[in-house]
Amino acid sequence: MDDVRSAQEGSADLLGSTPSKKVALACAGALFLIALWLRLAGIGWGLPHESRHQSLHPDEYLIAATALSSPYFLPNFYNYGTAYLTLLKAGADAGAVYGWVPAGDRVPEWQTLRAVHLTGRVISAFAGALTVVLVFLTCLLITNLLGSLVGALALAVAPGHVVHSQFQTSDALGTMLCALAVYGLARAFRHERPSAYRWVGVGVLAGLFAGARYSGIVLVPVVTVAALLQGRRHAGEWLRFAGLSVVGAAIGFVVATPGVLFEWPSFVRDFTYESGHVREGHGIVFANTSSGFLFHIGNMMEAFGTVAMLLGVVGLALWAGSRASIAFAVCAFAVLYYLLIGSAEVKFLRYTLPLLVPLALGFGYVAGAAHRQGGWARIVPGVAVLTIGYSMIAPGGTLFLLQFMRREDPRDIVAAYVKESRVPSETVGFVTDPWFYTPPLFPDTGLLGANNRVRAMR
């Protein structure tokens, strides 16, 4: 019994302390593999096939076509930042050389597209898994091993993040760059006398995030103010610290989206369009819905889990109450980002994904702090672990969504049924212009432009 008690106490001490580098590395590796497995489980959903030549995700065809038809770094398309387009083009070119992307005059376009989409989805899956690791490493800087594992696992199984890490879009990469910038910020605060040039690096990371996801620009003033305040505590270097962080942010933004310098008119055209689009709304998609400030709360509940989101917010508040500088910075970023997307009329769930990083940190912090306090407070990490499990098995949870993504899509099922059951003299009518949301009764339902789709239908 004494041996058992000693083992239990040792385990508790390990969970309640800062782990050794070997333990931390082993945990990070395990978290990466778990997160990657979840993000690869449904990665074949909606890919083009012989009867449907475009993806069921409406953005994938546009992103792939833009990346393949444009030179590196200058896509003449700036509705999104360029970073993901550059990675996708590099992956597609590598695939054409090494054989996983079939190309050539004799290869049907849909086969090439399918392989390019899959390449881009794998990039997103790796970015999503790396985000989980970055959250774990950041948690280690602010709480104990238990809190770090709980925070990272909450993001690893978060339904919204798992699903959006399986699409050929810029969302998973942008969220990873957000987590990387927050990690860099936390590391900068750990140094008692950091070099001013360390803030150049933090600024670069914030600029990369903003260059990959324009709404990430709100992190730049947070980094600048953080650098300024830390500089004031070190021989009056506030102006140098803050100035170098701004320079770093500008460098990072240009690295992510070089067109801001080299294709300025195109950048202004598309950035202005996208800014107006999010202010005016996405057609009637969000008509008669609540304010973005309320709507995105529902999005975060769906993406992260209701209880997990509430615990994350409580954790952020407690963390800020500790008066830690990094806590103020993370909370300031979360508030500014929420205000920015909440004021928009376009309210897609994917816009909230960067907010899952602060929520996961708060979730991990409250679990770690409760474990450290001991007594009845240790109910909190127990609830946190149960919450993670429930996110997996709940209706609409991770396993439910992955199961859906692994099955044949209902649109393909309907199309196959109609083709098998109709007689040659029968025609089929569409209520609206056919697109990704309609059964693919002809192969090119996913083409860009309603006129192109109608011509293909005829």
N, C-alpha and C positions, 0 to 999 in steps of 0.2 A: 504494500500500500504506500509506503514511503517513497518507493521508486516511482510509482505512478503519480503521486502528488508532486514530486520534484520535476517530473517531465511536464506536467500540466503548468506548473509555475514557470518553467523555462520557456514553454510555448507562449504563455501570456506575456512574459517579459519581452520576448522577441517581437510579438505583435505590437506591444506598447512602446517600442523603442525605435531608434533609427537603425536600420539593418546594415550589415557589412556590405561592401561592394559586390562580393560574390552572391550574397542572398538577393540584393537588389537586381543584379544582372539576371539571375535565374528567374525572378518574378517578372521582370520586364520581358524576357524571352517567352515565358509561358503566356503572359497577357497578349503579346503580339500574335502568337499562334492561335489562341482562342479567338481573338478579334478577327484575324484574317480568315479563319475557317468560317465564321459566321458571315463574313462579307463576300465569300466566294460561293456560298451555298446556293444562292439563287441567281447567279451572275448570267445565266443563259436566258433569263426571262425576256421575251419579246424581241429577240434578235431576228433579223431578216431570214427568210427561207424561200424556197422555190415558189410558193404561192403568195408570198407577201414580201415585197422587195425592200421595204424600209422598216426601221425599228418602230415598236409601239411607243417608244418615248419620243415625244415630238421635237425635242431639242437635239437629239443625237445626230440626226441626218444633217442639220444645219452646221453643227459643230464639226462633224467629220468632213463635210464638203469644204468648209472654210479652211480647215487645217491642211487638207490634201492639195487644195488648189492655190495656196498662198505660199510665198517665200517664208523662210524662218524669220520670226520676230516681228514681221510687218504684214499682218494678215488683212489690212484694210477693213477690219471689223472690230469694233470696240464696244459693243453692247456688254461684253464681258472683258475682264483683263486677259492679257495674252499668255500668261504663264501656262495655263492648262493646254492651250492650243499648241504651244511650243513642245510640251512633253508628248502630246498626242501625235504630232507630226514626226517627232523623233522615234517614237515607238512604232508608228506605221512604216517609216522608212527602214528601220531595223528589221521589222517583220517581212518586208518585201525582199530584203537581202538574205535573211536567214530562213525564210520559207513559211513562217506562220501566217503571213498575209499574202494570199494568192493574188497575182496581178498579171496583166497582159491582155492582148486583144481577144484571146480565146476564153478568158475567164469572165463569166457573167458578173456584172457590176454588183449584184446583191451579195455574191460570195466575198468580194473584196470588202464591201461595206460591213458585212458580218464580222470579218476578222478585225477590221479597224475598230469597230464598236467594242468588240471583246477586248482588244488591246487597251482601249481607253478605260474600260470598266475595271480591268486588272490594276491599272494605274490608280484609279479611285479606291479600289479595295486596299491596296497597300497604303495609300495616304490615310484612309480611315483607320487601319490598324496602327499605323505610326502615331496617329492622334491619341489613341488610347495609351500608348507607351509614354508619350509626352505628358499627358495628364498624370500618369503614375509618377514620373520623375519630378514633376512640379509639386505634387502632393508630398513627396518625400522631403521637400524643402520647408513644408509648413506644418506637417503632422507626422504621426508615427506610421509604422508599416501597415497596421490594420486599416487606418483611415485611407492610406494610399491605395491599398488593394481594393477597398470598397469603392472609392471614387472612380478608379480606373475601370473596375468591373461594371459599374453603373453605366458608364459610357460605352463599354464594350457590347452590352446587350441592349442599349437604347434603341427602340424600334425605328425611330426616324433616322438615326445615324446609320444603323445597319443597312436599311433599304437604300438610302441615298449614297452610300458608299459602293453601290453596285450599278451605278449608271455612268455612262460616258458624258459626264458634265463636270463643271468646275467646282461644284459645291464641296466635295470631300477634300480636294486639294486646298481650297480656301480655308476650310476649317482646320486643316492640319497646320497651315501657316499661322493661323490665329493661335493655336496651341503652342507652336514653336516660339512665337513672339512673346507670349505670356511666360513661357519657361525662361526665355532669355531675360525678361524683366525680373523674374524672381531670382535668377542667378546674380543679376547686377546688385540687387538689394542685399544679397548675402555677404558681400565684400565690405569690410569696415572702411577701407580706403581704396575704392575702385579707381582704376585709371579712367580718366575722362574719355579715352578712346574706346573703353568698353561700351559707352553709351552710343558710339557710332554703330557698333554691332547691333545693339538693341534697336536703334533707329532703323537700320537696314531691315531687320526682321519685321518691324511694324510696316515699313514701306513695301516689303514683299507681300504682306497680307493685304494691304490696301491696293496694290497693283494687281493682285489676283482676284480680289473681291472689293469693289469700290467702296462699299459701306464700311469696310475695315479702316477707312481713313480716320475714323473717330479714335482709333488707338494711338495715332500719331500725337495729338495734343496731350494725351494721358502720359505717354512716354516723355514728352518734352517737359511737362510740369514735374514729373518724377525726377528727371535729370536735374532740373533747376533746383528743386528742394534738396536733393542730395548734394549738389554742388555748393549750396549755401552752408552746409555743415562741414565743408572741407576747404578751409582757407579761401573763402569767397570766390570759388570757381564756378558759381552758378551760371554765369553767362556762357562760359566755355562748355560746360556740360550740356546745357540746353541747346546751344548752337550746334554742337557736334551731333546731337541726337537728331536735329532737324536735317542736317546735311546727310546723315545716314538714311533717314526716311526717304529723302529725295532720291538717293542712289538706289535704294531698294525698289522704289516705285518704278524708276526707269528700267532697272534690270527686269522686273516682272512685265512691264508694258513699255517697250522702247518706243512705240508709236507716239507716245506723248511728246517726244522730240522730233521723230523722223517722219511721222504722218499726222502732224498736228491738225490739219483741216478735217481729216477723216476721224480722228479721235474726238474732236469737238462735235462733229456731226452725230456720231453714234452715242457719245456720252450724253449729249443734250437730249437725244431721242429717248434714251433709257431713263434719264431723270424725269422727263415729262411723262413717260409711260407709267412709272411707278406712282406719280402724283395723280394722274388722271384715272387710272384703273385699267384692268385687263378685260375690255369688253364688258360683258354682263356677268362675268365669272363671280365677281365679289359684290354684285348688286344686292342691295338690301341686307348686307351683313353688318355686324357691329364694327365699331371703331377698331383700327389696327391695334390699339393698345389692349383691347379686350380679346380680339381675335387671336393675337399671337400668344396670349396666355393659354388658350386652348391648343394652339399649335405645339407649345412647349410641353403641355401635359401629354399630348399624343406622342410627341417625339421622344420624351425622356421618361414619361410615366408621371401620373398625378402625385403620388406620395413622394416619389424621388424628387420631383420639382419643388414641392413644398419643403422637404428636408434640405434641399440644396439652397433655397432662399434663406431658411433659418440658419444654415451653416455660414452663408455669406455674411449675414447680419452679426452672428457671434464672432466671426473672424474679424470683421471690421471693428467690433467692440474691443478686440484685443489691442487695437491701435497699431497694428503692424502696417508698415508702409506699403508692402506688396498687397495687403488686403484692400487698402484704400484705392490703389491703382486698379486692381481687378474689378472692384465694385464700380468704380468710376467708368471703366470701359463698358461694363455690362449695362449700366444705366444709360450712357450715351448711345450705345448701339440700339438698345431697346427703344429709346425715344426716336431715333432715326427711322427704324423700320416701322414703328408704331404709327408714325405720322403719314405713312404712305397708304395708297389705296390698293396696291397689289400686296396680297397677304399670303403668299405661298409658304408652306411649312418650311421649305428648305432655307428661307431667309433667316430662320431662327437657329440654324445649326451652330454658328459660332457662339451663341449664348449657352449651348450645352457644355462648353469648356468651363466657364465660371460656375455653372450649376454643378458640374461634376466635382470641381474643387471644393465648393461649399458642402456638398454631400459627403465627401471624404473627410473634410475638416470636422464636421459635427460628429461623425462616427468615431474619429480618432480622439476628439476631445472628451466624448462621453466615456469611451473605454479608459482613458487616462484618469478620469475622475473616479471611476469605480462605483461600487454599490449599485443602487437602483438605476443609475445613469447608463449602466451597461445594457439596459433594455434597448437603447437607441441603436447601437450597432447591430443588435439582433433584428430589430425592425428593418434596418437598412439592408441586411442580407436577405430577409424575406421579400423586401421590395424588389431587389434584383431578380430573385427567383420568379416573382409574380410577373415582372416585365417580360420574362421569357415565355410563360405559359398562358398569360391572360388572353381573352378574346381581343383580337387586334394587336396582340403582343408580337414579339420577335419570331417565335416559332410559327405562329399562325401566318404571318406575312411571308416568311420564307417558304412555307408549304404552298401558299398561293403562287409565289414566284416560280416554284419548281413544277407546277402543273401547266398544262396547256391553257393558254389564255382563253377566256370566254368568247372573245371576238373571233378567234380562230376556230373555236368549236362551232359557233353560229355559222360562219362562212362555209365550213365543211358540210354542215347539215343542209344549208340552202343549196349548195352545189349538187349534193347527192339526191335531194328530194324534188327539185324543180324539174319540170318537163321542158323540152326545147322551146316551146312557144311562149312560156311564161317569162315575164320581166319582173325585176325587183326595183322598187322605188326607194329613194333616200329622202328622209325628212329634211335634212340639211346637206350642204356640200360634204361629200365624204372626206374623211381625214383619219387620223390615228384612232379616233374614238369610235369609228364605225367598223363593222365586220369587213374584212378585206375581200370583198366579192370580186375585185380585180387586183392585180399584183401591186399597182403603184398608188395605193390609197395614201401613202405617206409622203408623196412628193410635196415640195414647197410650192405654194401658190395654188389657190382654188382653180384657176383656169387650167393650169397644168394637170391637175387631178381630173378635171372634167374631160379634157382631151384624152387622157389615158383611159378613162372610163368608157368613152365612146369607141 
